[in-house]
Amino acid sequence: MARTVWDSSVGKKTVMAVSGMIMLLYLVVHVIGNLKIFFGAEEFNHYAHWLRTVGEPFMHYEWTLWLVRVVLVVAVVAHAVSAYQLSRRDIRARPSKYVHKKPRASYATRTMRWGGIILALFIVWHILDLTTGTVHSGGFQEGRPYQNVVDTFSTWYGNVIYIVAMLAVGLHVRHGFWSAAQTLGVGSRTRDRALKIVADVLALLLTAGFLAVPVGVMTGVVS
């Protein structure tokens, strides 16, 4: 049954919707945590340490964090694979391009695929920069995320990469939330307007929240 569901277009869209909602929930929690940087180095670093001790003593040090990471990796892979396979299936169904583009297709809809690629590359860079410190500038300091964040956004390329990625996040969330609602059967003719408003507000708040951190460093509010 699982294989039958996965092989169907509806099954793949459902996987995309569920995995997308998991990632959206993570983004909401993540942006709230990021904004703690405006309360100073001590509180932000303490928050980062707390993430590694969640669930103690029942859970060992960092076990909860690694559990969240595993769930996120599964969600990202499932989302990317189902999106790729649906895209290939769509191309096979119409090997030649449409003569006329859909006039009502939004910018976010037309850039979902490129946005996904941008975000995938950003995730790799973000992990290498602020988690492992492999490509970090200014000398990576283990256990001092506040200082590491300031280092990253003190470089022009760190700001450019992050800002472009967060704009892609906003576009992705704006279209993806509404699409997921349709796939999961939440949408209807009477709810579509409300769902689109929620999608717009979510995308705007997430984008603004994430961009507040580099802007804070660039303006000296966070230093």
Secondary structure in CASP SS format (residue, H / E / C, confidence):
PFRMAT SS
TARGET T0000
AUTHOR 0000-0000-0000
METHOD secondary structure of the structure
MODEL  1
M C 1.00
A H 1.00
R H 1.00
T H 1.00
V H 1.00
W H 1.00
D H 1.00
S C 1.00
S H 1.00
V H 1.00
G H 1.00
K H 1.00
K H 1.00
T H 1.00
V H 1.00
M H 1.00
A H 1.00
V H 1.00
S H 1.00
G H 1.00
M H 1.00
I H 1.00
M H 1.00
L H 1.00
L H 1.00
Y H 1.00
L H 1.00
V H 1.00
V H 1.00
H H 1.00
V H 1.00
I H 1.00
G H 1.00
N H 1.00
L H 1.00
K H 1.00
I H 1.00
F H 1.00
F H 1.00
G C 1.00
A H 1.00
E H 1.00
E H 1.00
F H 1.00
N H 1.00
H H 1.00
Y H 1.00
A H 1.00
H H 1.00
W H 1.00
L H 1.00
R H 1.00
T H 1.00
V C 1.00
G C 1.00
E C 1.00
P C 1.00
F C 1.00
M C 1.00
H C 1.00
Y C 1.00
E C 1.00
W H 1.00
T H 1.00
L H 1.00
W H 1.00
L H 1.00
V H 1.00
R H 1.00
V H 1.00
V H 1.00
L H 1.00
V H 1.00
V H 1.00
A H 1.00
V H 1.00
V H 1.00
A H 1.00
H H 1.00
A H 1.00
V H 1.00
S H 1.00
A H 1.00
Y H 1.00
Q H 1.00
L H 1.00
S H 1.00
R H 1.00
R H 1.00
D H 1.00
I H 1.00
R H 1.00
A H 1.00
R C 1.00
P C 1.00
S C 1.00
K C 1.00
Y C 1.00
V C 1.00
H C 1.00
K C 1.00
K C 1.00
P C 1.00
R C 1.00
A C 1.00
S C 1.00
Y H 1.00
A H 1.00
T H 1.00
R H 1.00
T C 1.00
M H 1.00
R H 1.00
W H 1.00
G H 1.00
G H 1.00
I H 1.00
I H 1.00
L H 1.00
A H 1.00
L H 1.00
F H 1.00
I H 1.00
V H 1.00
W H 1.00
H H 1.00
I H 1.00
L H 1.00
D H 1.00
L H 1.00
T C 1.00
T C 1.00
G C 1.00
T C 1.00
V C 1.00
H C 1.00
S C 1.00
G C 1.00
G C 1.00
F C 1.00
Q C 1.00
E C 1.00
G C 1.00
R C 1.00
P H 1.00
Y H 1.00
Q H 1.00
N H 1.00
V H 1.00
V H 1.00
D H 1.00
T H 1.00
F C 1.00
S C 1.00
T C 1.00
W H 1.00
Y H 1.00
G H 1.00
N H 1.00
V H 1.00
I H 1.00
Y H 1.00
I H 1.00
V H 1.00
A H 1.00
M H 1.00
L H 1.00
A H 1.00
V H 1.00
G H 1.00
L H 1.00
H H 1.00
V H 1.00
R H 1.00
H H 1.00
G H 1.00
F H 1.00
W H 1.00
S H 1.00
A H 1.00
A H 1.00
Q H 1.00
T H 1.00
L C 1.00
G C 1.00
V C 1.00
G C 1.00
S C 1.00
R C 1.00
T C 1.00
R C 1.00
D H 1.00
R H 1.00
A H 1.00
L H 1.00
K H 1.00
I H 1.00
V H 1.00
A H 1.00
D H 1.00
V H 1.00
L H 1.00
A H 1.00
L H 1.00
L H 1.00
L H 1.00
T H 1.00
A H 1.00
G H 1.00
F H 1.00
L H 1.00
A H 1.00
V H 1.00
P H 1.00
V H 1.00
G H 1.00
V H 1.00
M H 1.00
T C 1.00
G C 1.00
V C 1.00
V C 1.00
S C 1.00
END
